[in-house]
Amino acid sequence: MKGKRISLFVPGRLCLFGEHSDWAGMYRSVNSKIQKGQAVVTGIEQGIYAEAELSDQFIISSSLEMYHGHELECPMDSKKLIEIAQQGGFFSYVAGVASYINDNYNVGGVRITVTKMDLPVKSGLSSSAAICVLVARAFNLLYDLRMNTKGEMQAAFRGEQRTPSRCGRLDQACAYGVKPVLMEFDGVEIDSRELRVGSTFTWVIANLMASKDTVKILADLNKAFPFAESDQDKRVQEALGPDNQVYVSKAIKYLEEGDAEKLGRLMNAAQRNFDEKVMPACTELIAPVLHETLDDPEIRKMTLGGKGVGSQGDGTVQFLVKDQKSAEKLQKYLQDKKGMPSFTLTLHPGQAVKRAIIPLAGFGTRVFPATKCVKKCFLPILDTDGVLKPALLIMLEQLVEAGIEEICLVIGEEEKEEFDRFFDNVPRNVYEELPEEKKKIQWEITRIASHVQYVYQKERLGFGHAVWLCKEFTKAEPVLLMLGDFLYKSRNEDNCCRQVMDAFQECGRTLVSITEIPLEKVVHYGILCGQWEDREETVMKVDRMVEKPTDDYASEYLGVMNSRKEKKYYATFGQYVLTSEVFSALDSMIQNEKRPLGEYQLTDALIKTGDEYGLYAFRPEGQSFDIGLPEAYRNTMIQFSEA
């Protein structure tokens, strides 16, 4: 069996706050008085790398020394795979996931070759969960199973549950990559969402070079559930329930605010609370090496805070430090004085979108002959403030309001004079005759003009070409793209541009805004489908993007199921956040003259970016208004100010 070959990377995970709360929260199914479990978990920079391709069987192999030349080759037979899973060891994890996939999906096999692994094993960083997620993702991508991130986590967890390890439910947070995630555990229900990071945070994670008995820790702590039979049981439930919720809530606040000093102090406080209330329940948690390391006066001078990792005990320790230089100093001390190898974790803030592109070149043939005397983007619209404005001014005002600092307009060279005239000041005698509110608008135009620059499209080679011309303008940073023949009206306090930019900061991937449309209109739009990542059904992990499909094709392949099991269809809304990967894809298309329909299409670059790096869609709370068709423009003139 032959097919596409994919590259995969899945990191290990680090529990920053909320260890043990995943299984503790599960007991809510029996005792509703137990508090929900909550944890802040992040992927780390170390992990497992692999190549995967279709196969007739399930095969996993590696030339890495740690595998000693062993490989697993097994038919896609659940009984045989479960037998391997129950034997324990590395191959048990991958076989467990493969058996779960085989039981629940109509698939063949895969061949996975592990090419690199820099993730320490048996260190509380969940190498087992990483390989489970990797296997689930290989099946998902190769067989187009349309699982979202939570679906991959579920498959990995259920697969690992078929092994003797009995993993925790927060382990699979590594599916999100190197970014912090809030996980909530309410009985058998799990919810997760990505968290924002306000500034750069740096941790040092060290192997304590000791040992811990995780099985004993879990066995002893589970005795306190589901009903507390002693004061000690009550303290354990308090620590893992209401106390933990307070620490997690503060941790999220400090992460988003970028306050490393407060987060470090919170780590110390959480460790003290754990030692006071949970440690007495299990002798393994006395962890002399962990506490000696945490209490080392030299280490305290170099760190903002520290705490144990995973189930706690003498396995791994994490320290929050001020910066990379502090991290290097601490790592040297740990290695030289304590013989403890370590590595760093750095969480970066999501890149803020500060630039925007509006492609405006073109004659506007669909609204000819009006465009003989005025560019389409200068057609007048009655704005919500009661002022009749050129459509472009409404677009620009929204961009500036959303926090955009630089705006690039793609125009024809012959159009420069018309745009300059719009941005120039009116003659002094005209200005003096304007009423005060109109003078303020002229000043607003002058202010916006300072944010604007032009890029000239000499040849009309398609939408993708117009966007590609702005590559230097982006400075390899994410950029907001807004179509020049639509206006946008928000239904909440943030305009649509701001909503789209905020959604990008949370997912960090190329983002396409979408809106629901009826099936009979799909032939006019680019249609996206995938799996919702959130309960509100606003963020979608995109599986497929097709330009102007037939309704038959869309009905069969492009429908998106909502929570009520209804099939819906989603078209591009007209605002995008493009990353540097999109411009690299456009580079490749243009250098190789790949324009099957005579023009370079942005959709092709988005599809390529999605295949290689992932693509997300976001459904803003708002409405778009077309000014590019005569009848649509008429409706926009009537409805925009009243919507």
C-alpha positions as CSV (number, residue, x, y, z in Angstrom):
1,M,0.0,0.0,0.0
2,K,1.5,3.4,-1.0
3,G,0.5,6.9,-0.2
4,K,1.7,10.2,1.2
5,R,4.5,10.3,3.7
6,I,4.3,12.6,6.7
7,S,6.7,14.0,9.3
8,L,5.6,14.1,12.9
9,F,6.8,15.6,16.1
10,V,5.1,15.3,19.5
11,P,6.6,16.8,22.6
12,G,6.7,15.5,26.2
13,R,4.5,17.3,28.7
14,L,5.2,19.2,31.9
15,C,2.5,19.7,34.5
16,L,3.1,23.2,35.8
17,F,0.2,23.1,38.3
18,G,-2.5,20.6,39.2
19,E,-0.7,17.2,39.5
20,H,-3.0,14.4,40.5
21,S,-6.1,16.5,39.9
22,D,-7.0,14.5,36.7
23,W,-7.7,11.2,38.5
24,A,-9.0,13.0,41.6
25,G,-11.6,14.8,39.5
26,M,-12.8,11.5,38.0
27,Y,-14.2,10.6,41.4
28,R,-16.9,13.3,41.0
29,S,-18.8,10.5,39.1
30,V,-19.2,8.9,42.5
31,N,-19.1,11.8,44.9
32,S,-20.4,15.1,43.6
33,K,-18.9,17.0,46.5
34,I,-15.5,16.5,45.2
35,Q,-14.2,19.6,43.3
36,K,-13.4,19.5,39.6
37,G,-9.8,18.7,38.8
38,Q,-7.8,21.4,37.0
39,A,-4.3,21.5,35.7
40,V,-2.0,23.8,33.7
41,V,0.0,21.6,31.4
42,T,2.4,22.4,28.6
43,G,4.3,20.5,25.9
44,I,8.1,20.9,26.2
45,E,10.7,21.4,23.5
46,Q,11.9,17.8,23.7
47,G,9.9,15.0,22.2
48,I,9.7,12.2,19.6
49,Y,10.2,12.7,15.9
50,A,9.0,10.2,13.3
51,E,8.1,9.6,9.6
52,A,4.9,7.8,8.8
53,E,3.3,6.3,5.7
54,L,0.5,3.9,4.8
55,S,1.1,0.2,5.1
56,D,-0.8,-3.1,5.0
57,Q,0.2,-3.8,8.6
58,F,1.1,-1.8,11.8
59,I,4.8,-1.4,11.9
60,I,7.0,0.7,14.1
61,S,10.8,0.7,14.0
62,S,13.8,2.8,14.7
63,S,17.6,2.8,14.1
64,L,18.0,4.7,17.5
65,E,20.3,2.9,19.9
66,M,17.7,2.8,22.6
67,Y,15.5,0.5,20.5
68,H,18.3,-2.1,20.2
69,G,17.3,-2.9,16.7
70,H,13.8,-4.2,17.8
71,E,10.7,-3.4,15.7
72,L,7.1,-4.3,16.0
73,E,5.2,-5.7,13.0
74,C,1.7,-6.8,13.5
75,P,-1.5,-7.2,11.4
76,M,-4.3,-4.7,12.1
77,D,-6.0,-7.3,14.2
78,S,-7.3,-5.9,17.5
79,K,-6.9,-9.2,19.4
80,K,-3.2,-9.5,18.5
81,L,-2.6,-5.8,19.2
82,I,-4.2,-6.0,22.6
83,E,-2.1,-9.0,23.5
84,I,1.0,-7.0,22.8
85,A,-0.4,-4.0,24.7
86,Q,-1.0,-6.0,27.8
87,Q,2.6,-7.3,27.9
88,G,4.0,-3.9,28.9
89,G,7.0,-2.2,27.6
90,F,7.5,0.4,24.9
91,F,5.6,-1.5,22.2
92,S,2.6,-1.9,24.5
93,Y,1.8,1.8,24.1
94,V,1.8,1.9,20.3
95,A,-0.1,-1.4,20.1
96,G,-2.7,-0.2,22.5
97,V,-3.4,2.9,20.4
98,A,-3.4,0.9,17.2
99,S,-6.0,-1.5,18.6
100,Y,-8.2,1.4,19.7
101,I,-8.0,3.0,16.2
102,N,-8.7,-0.4,14.6
103,D,-11.8,-0.9,16.8
104,N,-13.3,2.5,16.1
105,Y,-12.3,3.4,12.5
106,N,-12.1,1.7,9.2
107,V,-8.4,1.8,8.5
108,G,-5.5,-0.2,7.3
109,G,-2.0,-0.2,8.8
110,V,0.7,2.4,9.1
111,R,4.5,2.2,9.1
112,I,6.1,4.6,11.7
113,T,9.8,5.1,11.8
114,V,11.1,6.9,14.9
115,T,13.9,9.1,13.7
116,K,14.9,11.0,16.8
117,M,14.0,11.1,20.5
118,D,15.4,13.7,22.9
119,L,12.7,13.3,25.6
120,P,13.9,11.8,28.9
121,V,12.0,8.6,29.8
122,K,10.6,7.8,33.2
123,S,11.0,11.4,34.3
124,G,7.5,12.6,34.8
125,L,7.4,14.1,31.3
126,S,5.2,11.4,29.8
127,S,7.2,9.9,27.0
128,S,4.6,7.2,26.9
129,A,1.8,9.7,26.2
130,A,3.9,11.4,23.5
131,I,4.3,8.1,21.5
132,C,0.6,7.4,22.0
133,V,-0.4,10.8,20.6
134,L,2.1,10.3,17.7
135,V,0.5,7.0,16.7
136,A,-3.0,8.5,16.9
137,R,-1.9,11.5,14.8
138,A,-0.3,9.2,12.2
139,F,-3.5,7.3,11.7
140,N,-5.6,10.6,11.8
141,L,-3.6,12.3,9.1
142,L,-2.9,9.4,6.8
143,Y,-6.5,8.1,6.8
144,D,-8.2,11.6,7.1
145,L,-10.1,10.5,10.2
146,R,-10.9,14.2,10.9
147,M,-10.1,14.0,14.6
148,N,-9.5,17.3,16.3
149,T,-6.8,17.8,18.9
150,K,-9.1,16.5,21.6
151,G,-10.0,13.5,19.5
152,E,-6.3,12.6,19.1
153,M,-5.9,13.0,22.9
154,Q,-8.9,10.7,23.5
155,A,-7.5,8.0,21.1
156,A,-4.1,8.2,22.8
157,F,-5.6,8.0,26.3
158,R,-7.9,5.1,25.5
159,G,-5.0,3.3,23.8
160,E,-2.7,3.7,26.8
161,Q,-5.4,2.5,29.1
162,R,-5.1,-0.9,27.3
163,T,-1.6,-1.2,28.7
164,P,-0.5,-2.0,32.3
165,S,0.6,1.7,32.8
166,R,-2.8,3.2,33.5
167,C,-1.8,6.7,32.5
168,G,-3.1,9.9,33.9
169,R,-5.6,11.9,31.8
170,L,-3.5,15.1,31.7
171,D,-0.6,13.3,30.0
172,Q,-2.1,13.7,26.5
173,A,-1.9,17.5,26.7
174,C,1.3,17.0,24.6
175,A,-1.1,16.9,21.6
176,Y,-1.3,20.7,21.8
177,G,2.5,21.1,21.2
178,V,4.7,23.5,23.1
179,K,2.0,25.8,24.6
180,P,0.2,25.9,27.9
181,V,-3.2,24.3,28.2
182,L,-5.8,24.4,30.9
183,M,-7.4,21.0,31.5
184,E,-10.5,20.4,33.5
185,F,-11.6,17.0,34.8
186,D,-15.3,16.6,35.8
187,G,-16.0,12.9,36.3
188,V,-15.5,11.2,33.0
189,E,-15.7,14.6,31.1
190,I,-12.5,16.4,30.1
191,D,-12.3,19.9,28.7
192,S,-9.2,21.7,27.6
193,R,-8.3,25.1,26.1
194,E,-5.1,26.8,25.1
195,L,-3.8,29.6,27.4
196,R,-2.3,32.9,26.4
197,V,1.2,33.8,27.5
198,G,1.9,37.5,28.3
199,S,5.7,37.4,28.2
200,T,8.6,35.0,27.9
201,F,8.9,32.4,30.7
202,T,11.9,30.1,31.1
203,W,12.0,26.9,33.2
204,V,14.9,24.5,34.0
205,I,13.7,20.9,34.4
206,A,16.2,18.6,36.1
207,N,16.4,14.8,36.6
208,L,16.9,14.3,40.4
209,M,18.9,11.1,39.6
210,A,17.0,9.3,42.3
211,S,13.9,7.1,42.1
212,K,10.3,7.1,43.0
213,D,7.5,4.6,43.2
214,T,4.7,6.1,41.2
215,V,2.5,3.1,41.7
216,K,2.7,3.4,45.5
217,I,2.1,7.2,45.3
218,L,-1.1,6.7,43.3
219,A,-2.3,3.7,45.4
220,D,-1.8,5.6,48.7
221,L,-3.5,8.9,47.5
222,N,-6.4,7.0,45.9
223,K,-7.3,5.8,49.4
224,A,-8.5,9.3,50.2
225,F,-11.3,8.9,47.5
226,P,-14.1,8.9,46.8
227,F,-15.2,9.6,50.4
228,A,-12.9,11.0,53.1
229,E,-12.8,8.6,56.1
230,S,-10.2,10.5,58.1
231,D,-8.8,14.0,58.6
232,Q,-5.9,13.1,56.4
233,D,-8.2,12.1,53.6
234,K,-10.0,15.4,53.9
235,R,-6.6,17.3,53.6
236,V,-5.7,15.3,50.4
237,Q,-9.1,16.2,48.9
238,E,-8.8,19.8,49.9
239,A,-5.3,20.1,48.3
240,L,-6.3,18.4,45.1
241,G,-9.7,20.1,44.9
242,P,-10.4,23.7,46.1
243,D,-6.8,24.6,47.0
244,N,-5.7,23.4,43.6
245,Q,-8.4,25.5,41.8
246,V,-7.1,28.6,43.6
247,Y,-3.5,27.9,42.5
248,V,-4.5,27.1,38.9
249,S,-6.7,30.3,38.7
250,K,-3.8,32.4,39.8
251,A,-1.3,30.6,37.6
252,I,-3.5,31.4,34.5
253,K,-3.7,35.1,35.6
254,Y,0.1,35.4,36.0
255,L,0.9,33.6,32.7
256,E,-1.5,35.9,30.8
257,E,-0.1,39.0,32.6
258,G,3.5,37.9,32.0
259,D,4.4,38.1,35.7
260,A,7.2,35.6,36.2
261,E,8.0,36.7,39.8
262,K,4.4,36.1,41.0
263,L,4.3,32.8,39.1
264,G,7.5,31.7,40.8
265,R,6.2,32.6,44.3
266,L,3.0,30.7,43.4
267,M,5.1,27.6,42.6
268,N,6.7,27.7,46.0
269,A,3.3,28.1,47.7
270,A,1.8,25.2,45.8
271,Q,4.7,23.0,46.8
272,R,4.3,24.0,50.5
273,N,0.6,23.2,50.4
274,F,1.2,19.9,48.8
275,D,3.9,19.0,51.4
276,E,1.6,20.0,54.2
277,K,-1.6,18.3,53.1
278,V,-0.6,15.5,50.7
279,M,2.8,14.3,51.7
280,P,1.7,12.7,55.0
281,A,-0.5,10.4,53.0
282,C,2.4,8.6,51.4
283,T,6.0,8.1,52.6
284,E,7.2,8.1,49.0
285,L,6.3,11.8,48.9
286,I,8.8,12.7,51.6
287,A,11.2,12.8,48.6
288,P,14.4,13.9,50.4
289,V,16.3,14.6,47.2
290,L,13.5,16.8,45.8
291,H,13.3,18.8,49.0
292,E,17.0,19.1,49.5
293,T,17.2,20.5,45.9
294,L,14.3,22.9,46.4
295,D,15.8,24.2,49.7
296,D,19.4,24.6,48.4
297,P,20.2,28.2,49.2
298,E,22.4,28.7,46.1
299,I,19.5,27.4,43.9
300,R,17.1,29.7,45.6
301,K,19.3,32.7,44.7
302,M,19.1,31.7,41.0
303,T,15.4,30.9,40.7
304,L,12.0,32.6,41.1
305,G,10.3,29.4,42.3
306,G,10.3,25.6,42.1
307,K,8.3,22.5,42.6
308,G,8.1,18.8,41.9
309,V,6.9,17.3,38.6
310,G,4.3,14.8,37.8
311,S,3.3,12.6,40.7
312,Q,5.9,14.4,42.8
313,G,8.5,12.3,44.6
314,D,12.2,12.0,43.8
315,G,11.8,12.0,40.0
316,T,12.1,15.4,38.4
317,V,12.1,19.0,39.6
318,Q,11.1,22.2,37.8
319,F,12.5,25.7,38.4
320,L,11.3,29.0,37.0
321,V,14.1,31.4,36.3
322,K,14.4,35.0,35.3
323,D,16.0,34.6,31.8
324,Q,18.1,32.4,29.6
325,K,21.4,33.5,31.3
326,S,20.0,32.5,34.7
327,A,18.9,29.2,33.2
328,E,22.5,28.5,31.9
329,K,23.9,29.3,35.3
330,L,21.5,27.0,37.1
331,Q,22.0,24.2,34.7
332,K,25.8,24.4,35.3
333,Y,25.3,24.3,39.0
334,L,22.9,21.4,38.9
335,Q,25.3,19.4,36.8
336,D,28.6,20.3,38.5
337,K,27.4,20.3,42.1
338,K,24.6,17.7,42.1
339,G,25.2,15.6,39.0
340,M,21.7,16.3,37.7
341,P,21.3,16.7,34.0
342,S,18.7,19.2,32.9
343,F,17.1,21.0,30.0
344,T,15.2,24.2,29.5
345,L,11.6,25.1,28.5
346,T,10.8,28.5,27.2
347,L,7.2,29.7,26.6
348,H,6.9,32.7,24.3
349,P,4.0,35.1,24.0
350,G,1.8,34.6,21.0
351,Q,3.0,36.9,18.2
352,A,0.8,40.0,18.1
353,V,-0.5,41.0,14.7
354,K,0.6,44.5,14.0
355,R,0.4,44.7,10.2
356,A,-2.4,44.4,7.7
357,I,-2.8,44.0,3.9
358,I,-5.7,45.0,1.7
359,P,-5.5,44.0,-2.0
360,L,-7.2,46.8,-4.0
361,A,-5.7,46.6,-7.5
362,G,-8.2,45.9,-10.3
363,F,-10.8,47.7,-12.3
364,G,-14.0,46.5,-10.6
365,T,-15.7,45.3,-13.8
366,R,-18.7,44.0,-11.9
367,V,-19.7,47.5,-10.8
368,F,-18.8,49.2,-14.1
369,P,-19.4,51.9,-15.3
370,A,-19.3,53.4,-11.7
371,T,-15.6,52.4,-11.6
372,K,-14.9,54.6,-14.6
373,C,-14.8,57.6,-12.3
374,V,-14.3,56.1,-8.8
375,K,-12.4,53.0,-7.5
376,K,-14.7,50.3,-6.0
377,C,-13.1,50.8,-2.6
378,F,-14.2,54.5,-2.6
379,L,-17.9,53.8,-3.2
380,P,-19.9,55.6,-0.5
381,I,-21.4,53.8,2.5
382,L,-23.5,55.2,5.3
383,D,-21.6,54.2,8.4
384,T,-23.1,53.4,11.8
385,D,-22.1,56.9,13.1
386,G,-24.4,58.5,10.4
387,V,-21.5,59.7,8.3
388,L,-21.3,58.9,4.5
389,K,-17.8,57.5,4.0
390,P,-15.8,55.8,1.3
391,A,-15.8,52.1,2.0
392,L,-12.0,52.1,2.4
393,L,-12.2,54.5,5.2
394,I,-14.5,52.2,7.2
395,M,-12.0,49.3,6.6
396,L,-9.0,51.5,7.7
397,E,-10.8,52.8,10.8
398,Q,-11.6,49.2,11.9
399,L,-8.0,48.1,11.4
400,V,-6.6,51.0,13.5
401,E,-9.2,50.4,16.2
402,A,-8.1,46.7,16.3
403,G,-4.5,47.7,17.0
404,I,-3.0,47.5,13.5
405,E,0.0,49.8,13.3
406,E,1.0,49.4,9.6
407,I,-1.3,48.9,6.6
408,C,-0.2,47.9,3.1
409,L,-2.6,48.7,0.2
410,V,-2.0,46.7,-3.0
411,I,-2.8,49.0,-5.9
412,G,-2.0,49.6,-9.5
413,E,0.7,52.2,-10.3
414,E,-1.8,54.1,-12.3
415,E,-4.1,54.3,-9.3
416,K,-1.6,56.1,-7.0
417,E,-2.8,59.6,-7.7
418,E,-6.4,58.6,-6.8
419,F,-5.3,57.2,-3.5
420,D,-3.0,60.1,-2.7
421,R,-5.8,62.5,-3.3
422,F,-8.0,60.6,-0.8
423,F,-5.3,60.7,1.9
424,D,-4.2,64.3,1.2
425,N,-5.6,67.2,3.2
426,V,-8.5,69.2,1.6
427,P,-7.7,72.7,0.5
428,R,-7.7,75.2,3.4
429,N,-10.8,77.1,2.2
430,V,-12.7,73.9,2.0
431,Y,-11.5,72.7,5.4
432,E,-12.6,76.0,7.0
433,E,-16.2,75.5,5.7
434,L,-16.5,72.0,7.2
435,P,-18.6,71.5,10.3
436,E,-16.5,70.5,13.4
437,E,-17.5,66.8,13.2
438,K,-16.3,66.7,9.6
439,K,-13.0,68.4,10.5
440,K,-12.4,65.6,13.0
441,I,-12.9,63.1,10.2
442,Q,-10.3,64.9,8.1
443,W,-7.9,64.7,10.9
444,E,-8.7,61.0,11.3
445,I,-7.9,60.5,7.6
446,T,-4.6,62.3,8.1
447,R,-3.8,60.2,11.1
448,I,-4.6,57.0,9.3
449,A,-2.5,58.0,6.3
450,S,0.6,57.9,8.5
451,H,0.0,54.1,8.9
452,V,-0.5,53.4,5.2
453,Q,2.0,52.4,2.4
454,Y,1.5,51.1,-1.1
455,V,2.7,48.0,-3.0
456,Y,2.1,48.1,-6.8
457,Q,0.8,45.2,-8.7
458,K,2.0,45.8,-12.2
459,E,0.6,42.5,-13.6
460,R,-2.8,41.1,-12.5
461,L,-1.7,37.5,-11.8
462,G,-4.2,36.6,-9.2
463,F,-5.1,37.1,-5.5
464,G,-2.2,35.0,-4.4
465,H,0.2,37.1,-6.4
466,A,-1.2,40.3,-4.9
467,V,-0.6,38.9,-1.4
468,W,2.9,37.6,-2.3
469,L,3.9,41.1,-3.3
470,C,3.6,42.2,0.4
471,K,6.2,39.6,1.6
472,E,8.8,42.2,2.5
473,F,6.2,44.4,4.2
474,T,5.4,41.5,6.6
475,K,9.0,41.2,7.9
476,A,8.3,37.5,8.4
477,E,5.7,38.3,11.1
478,P,2.0,37.3,11.1
479,V,-0.1,39.7,9.1
480,L,-3.9,40.3,8.8
481,L,-5.3,40.1,5.3
482,M,-8.6,41.8,4.6
483,L,-10.5,41.6,1.3
484,G,-11.0,45.0,-0.4
485,D,-14.6,44.4,-1.5
486,F,-16.2,43.5,1.8
487,L,-17.2,45.5,5.0
488,Y,-17.5,43.8,8.4
489,K,-19.9,44.5,11.2
490,S,-19.3,42.9,14.7
491,R,-22.0,41.7,17.0
492,N,-19.9,42.2,20.1
493,E,-17.7,44.9,21.7
494,D,-14.6,43.9,19.6
495,N,-14.7,44.5,15.9
496,C,-14.2,41.5,13.6
497,C,-10.5,42.3,12.9
498,R,-9.8,42.2,16.6
499,Q,-11.7,39.0,17.1
500,V,-9.7,37.3,14.3
501,M,-6.4,38.6,15.7
502,D,-7.2,37.4,19.2
503,A,-8.1,34.0,17.9
504,F,-4.7,33.8,16.1
505,Q,-2.9,34.6,19.3
506,E,-4.5,31.7,20.9
507,C,-3.8,29.1,18.2
508,G,-0.6,30.5,16.8
509,R,-1.3,29.0,13.3
510,T,-2.4,30.4,10.0
511,L,-6.0,31.3,10.5
512,V,-9.0,31.8,8.1
513,S,-12.2,33.4,9.3
514,I,-15.3,31.6,8.3
515,T,-19.1,32.1,8.2
516,E,-22.0,29.7,7.8
517,I,-23.7,29.6,4.4
518,P,-26.4,27.4,2.9
519,L,-25.5,24.4,0.7
520,E,-26.8,26.0,-2.4
521,K,-24.3,28.8,-2.2
522,V,-21.1,26.8,-1.7
523,V,-20.3,27.0,-5.4
524,H,-19.5,30.7,-5.0
525,Y,-16.9,30.4,-2.2
526,G,-13.9,28.7,-0.7
527,I,-15.3,26.1,1.6
528,L,-13.5,24.7,4.7
529,C,-14.3,21.7,6.9
530,G,-12.8,20.1,9.9
531,Q,-13.4,19.5,13.6
532,W,-14.4,22.0,16.2
533,E,-11.8,22.6,18.9
534,D,-14.0,24.3,21.4
535,R,-17.5,23.8,22.9
536,E,-18.6,27.1,21.5
537,E,-17.8,25.9,18.0
538,T,-15.8,29.0,17.0
539,V,-12.4,27.5,16.4
540,M,-11.9,24.7,13.9
541,K,-8.9,22.5,13.1
542,V,-9.2,22.5,9.3
543,D,-9.0,19.2,7.4
544,R,-9.9,20.3,3.9
545,M,-10.3,23.5,1.9
546,V,-11.8,23.5,-1.5
547,E,-12.4,26.5,-3.8
548,K,-15.9,26.8,-5.2
549,P,-17.0,23.1,-5.0
550,T,-20.3,21.7,-6.4
551,D,-23.1,21.3,-3.9
552,D,-22.9,17.5,-4.4
553,Y,-19.2,17.4,-3.5
554,A,-19.7,19.7,-0.6
555,S,-22.7,17.6,0.7
556,E,-20.6,14.5,0.7
557,Y,-17.2,15.7,1.8
558,L,-17.3,19.3,3.3
559,G,-20.1,19.2,5.9
560,V,-19.2,20.1,9.5
561,M,-21.3,18.4,12.2
562,N,-22.3,20.7,15.1
563,S,-23.3,19.6,18.6
564,R,-26.9,19.0,17.5
565,K,-25.6,16.5,14.8
566,E,-26.6,19.0,12.1
567,K,-24.4,19.3,9.0
568,K,-23.3,22.9,8.3
569,Y,-21.2,24.5,5.6
570,Y,-18.6,27.2,6.2
571,A,-17.2,29.7,3.6
572,T,-14.3,32.1,4.0
573,F,-15.4,35.3,5.7
574,G,-12.8,37.5,4.1
575,Q,-10.3,38.0,6.9
576,Y,-7.1,35.9,7.4
577,V,-4.0,35.9,9.6
578,L,-1.2,34.7,7.4
579,T,2.1,33.4,8.8
580,S,5.5,33.3,7.0
581,E,4.8,29.7,6.0
582,V,2.0,31.0,3.6
583,F,4.5,33.4,1.9
584,S,7.0,30.5,1.6
585,A,4.3,28.5,-0.2
586,L,3.5,31.4,-2.5
587,D,7.2,31.8,-3.2
588,S,7.4,28.2,-4.3
589,M,4.3,28.5,-6.5
590,I,5.5,31.7,-8.2
591,Q,9.1,30.4,-8.7
592,N,7.8,27.2,-10.3
593,E,4.9,29.1,-12.1
594,K,2.3,26.9,-10.6
595,R,-1.0,28.5,-11.7
596,P,-3.2,25.8,-13.1
597,L,-6.0,28.3,-13.9
598,G,-3.7,31.0,-15.2
599,E,-3.5,32.9,-11.8
600,Y,-1.7,32.3,-8.5
601,Q,-4.4,31.4,-5.9
602,L,-4.0,32.1,-2.2
603,T,-6.2,29.0,-1.5
604,D,-3.5,26.7,-3.0
605,A,-0.9,28.3,-0.6
606,L,-3.3,27.9,2.4
607,I,-3.8,24.2,1.5
608,K,-0.1,23.6,1.3
609,T,0.5,25.4,4.6
610,G,-2.3,23.4,6.3
611,D,-0.8,20.1,5.1
612,E,2.6,20.9,6.5
613,Y,2.0,23.1,9.5
614,G,-1.7,23.0,10.3
615,L,-4.5,25.4,9.4
616,Y,-7.2,26.8,11.7
617,A,-10.5,28.5,11.0
618,F,-12.4,30.9,13.3
619,R,-16.0,32.0,13.2
620,P,-16.2,35.6,14.4
621,E,-19.4,37.1,15.8
622,G,-20.2,39.4,12.9
623,Q,-21.6,39.9,9.4
624,S,-19.9,40.7,6.1
625,F,-21.3,43.1,3.5
626,D,-20.3,42.8,-0.1
627,I,-19.6,46.0,-2.2
628,G,-18.3,44.1,-5.2
629,L,-21.7,43.3,-6.9
630,P,-24.4,45.9,-7.9
631,E,-27.2,44.2,-6.0
632,A,-25.0,43.4,-3.0
633,Y,-23.8,47.0,-2.9
634,R,-27.4,48.2,-2.9
635,N,-28.2,45.9,0.1
636,T,-25.0,47.1,1.9
637,M,-26.0,50.7,1.4
638,I,-29.4,50.0,3.0
639,Q,-28.4,47.5,5.7
640,F,-24.8,48.3,6.9
641,S,-25.7,51.3,9.2
642,E,-28.7,49.5,10.6
643,A,-27.3,45.9,11.1
